Amino acid sequence: MNILITGSNGFVGSNLMWELEEDGHTVIGIDISEHCEGKKHPQTLKGDIRSLKDLNRVASVFLQKQQCPLELIIHCAAAKNDFGVSRQEYYSHNKYGTKTLLNFACEQGIKKLIYISSVGVFGHPEGKANEDFPYNPDTDYGASKLAGELLCIKWQQQYPEHELIVLRPAAIFGPDNFTNTYKLIDTLHRRPYLTIGEGNHIKTIVSIHTVIDMIRFAMQKLAPGYEHYNCIDEPYLTLKELMELICSHPGFQMPRFKIPLKAAIGIGRLFDIPAKLFSIDLPVNSERMRKLGTATYFTAEKAKKDGFVQKMSLKDSITEMCDWYLSINK
């Protein structure tokens, strides 16, 4: 299949470019940044999905090189950083960028789309949330990803022959990724002092291997209409169980002390002040404390029911992440 991958220098996009090419697909990517969060693919072109001119240029390059048009868009591009992104910027990339991409798809006659959304569209529900849980985003990121998701659904509904699958990953981790799971692993290696509460709340996560396998699964499931799946690794572990799994590897230790969530958020707020004044991303802030101490219990029941099989165990994925962490922090 001939595939355009947006955000192809991002963590998911860069891995996906190589994996799908290895599967026999023909890929081209677009990314607003020259910086790559993995191994940069030579078919990534610099461009902004908010620009029809840039998107059409990428399509033209692909057509000239391959002598055939694009068939599928896998939309990974998003503003998503925990720090330094305004509400306006989230919406500019995640809503307006998606709107422009959909206009481009219509112009180019591309009828297949896989949209990488986020479980952030559900907010932080009490108890577990499956694929059909009501939308309730409680962050600008989650709200902007929902806005993009709804635009994609409207695009499909306007044109019944269009094929749309929305994937909603939990926090993604893997080698070369420095976000939430990396920060937890780093803490258990360098600063194993404090944990928040008893750690008995579920923290669902998903490895890059499962995300890419879910995209492969979605490509096989594409058909006229709309479908949606959560992307989560099983088993669903509590924070304490996840830390114990990490600490089963040499070089990591369980925290020595426990503090209540409210106290942790209060400590985080002290770090928010210099972070805001000097525009620096400190490892401790109130939002990270809130995330660490709040349950994120999402399930992927629908994908499993429809035939998806998780190929790499969560234990093996964590082992791979820990080994990589230690290799770059000798």
Secondary structure, 3 states (H helix, E strand, C coil): CEEEEECCCCHHHHHHHHHHHHCCCEEEEEECCCCCCCCCCCCEEECCCCCHHHHHHHHHHHHHHHCCCCCEEEECCCCCCCCCCCHHHHHHHHHHHHHHHHHHHHHHCCCEEEEECCHHHHCCCCCCECCCCCCCCCCHHHHHHHHHHHHHHHHHHHCCCCEEEEEEECEEECCCCCCHHHHHHHHHHHCCCEEECCCCCEECEEEHHHHHHHHHHHHHHCCCEEEEEEECCCCCCEHHHHHHHHHCCCCCCCCCEEECHHHHHHHHHHHHHHHHHHCCCCCCCHHHHHHHHCCECECCHHHHHCCCCCCCCHHHHHHHHHHHHHHHCC
